Amino acid sequence: MRVLSLGAGVQSTTVLLMAEFGEIAPFDAAIFADTQWEPAATYRHLDWLMETVQTPIHRVTHGSLRADAWNAEASAWMPLYIRNLDGT
């Protein structure tokens, strides 16, 4: 089984379209791991891809990455690096 990890950016879109037009071997499926924190343009592009290609695209999520990042009770913390006012 060939499965594409689809980020819906330039590279993965190109690979998916190459498979769609027979330039590379086809995929059995593509998976978009939805963080629920993507720009609106990404979701519009994903909708377009889902309507355009024959490859089934599975949109999966485990909730909002943004909400989890700010949730003090979350079981796992995302590493967020910041610069302090003094430049450190």
C-alpha positions as CSV (number, residue, x, y, z in Angstrom):
1,M,0.0,0.0,0.0
2,R,1.3,3.5,-0.9
3,V,0.1,6.3,1.3
4,L,1.1,9.9,0.9
5,S,1.6,12.2,4.0
6,L,-0.2,15.2,2.6
7,G,0.7,18.6,4.2
8,A,-1.2,20.4,1.5
9,G,1.9,22.6,0.7
10,V,3.8,22.9,-2.5
11,Q,5.8,19.7,-2.2
12,S,3.1,17.2,-1.2
13,T,0.6,18.8,-3.6
14,T,3.1,18.4,-6.4
15,V,3.7,14.7,-5.6
16,L,0.0,14.0,-5.4
17,L,-0.7,15.7,-8.7
18,M,2.3,13.9,-10.3
19,A,0.7,10.6,-9.3
20,E,-2.7,11.8,-10.5
21,F,-1.3,12.5,-14.0
22,G,0.7,9.3,-14.1
23,E,4.1,10.8,-13.8
24,I,4.9,8.6,-10.8
25,A,3.2,5.5,-9.3
26,P,-0.3,6.2,-7.9
27,F,-1.1,6.3,-4.2
28,D,-3.7,4.2,-2.5
29,A,-4.5,7.1,-0.2
30,A,-3.3,10.4,1.2
31,I,-3.6,11.5,4.8
32,F,-3.8,15.1,5.9
33,A,-3.1,15.4,9.7
34,D,-5.2,18.4,10.6
35,T,-3.8,20.4,13.5
36,Q,-6.9,22.7,13.3
37,W,-4.4,25.6,13.3
38,E,-3.8,26.0,9.5
39,P,-4.4,29.2,7.6
40,A,-7.8,29.4,5.8
41,A,-6.0,29.2,2.4
42,T,-4.6,25.7,3.4
43,Y,-8.1,24.4,4.1
44,R,-9.5,25.9,0.8
45,H,-6.6,24.2,-1.1
46,L,-7.2,20.9,0.7
47,D,-10.9,21.1,-0.3
48,W,-9.9,21.8,-3.9
49,L,-7.5,18.8,-3.9
50,M,-10.2,16.5,-2.5
51,E,-12.5,17.5,-5.3
52,T,-9.8,17.3,-8.0
53,V,-7.9,14.0,-7.5
54,Q,-9.1,10.4,-7.6
55,T,-6.8,9.4,-4.7
56,P,-8.8,9.2,-1.5
57,I,-7.7,11.9,1.0
58,H,-8.3,11.2,4.6
59,R,-8.5,14.3,6.9
60,V,-7.7,13.2,10.4
61,T,-7.3,15.1,13.6
62,H,-6.9,14.6,17.3
63,G,-8.1,18.1,18.3
64,S,-6.8,21.6,18.1
65,L,-3.0,22.0,18.4
66,R,-3.5,25.6,19.3
67,A,-6.0,24.8,22.1
68,D,-3.6,22.1,23.5
69,A,-0.7,24.5,23.4
70,W,-2.4,26.9,25.7
71,N,-4.1,24.3,27.9
72,A,-2.2,24.1,31.3
73,E,-3.9,20.7,31.9
74,A,-2.7,19.1,28.6
75,S,-0.7,15.9,29.0
76,A,2.0,17.0,26.5
77,W,3.4,20.4,25.9
78,M,4.5,21.7,22.6
79,P,8.0,23.3,22.8
80,L,7.5,27.0,22.2
81,Y,10.6,29.1,22.0
82,I,10.4,32.8,22.6
83,R,12.8,35.7,22.7
84,N,12.7,37.8,25.8
85,L,12.7,41.6,25.6
86,D,16.4,41.6,26.4
87,G,17.2,39.5,23.4
88,T,17.9,36.2,25.2
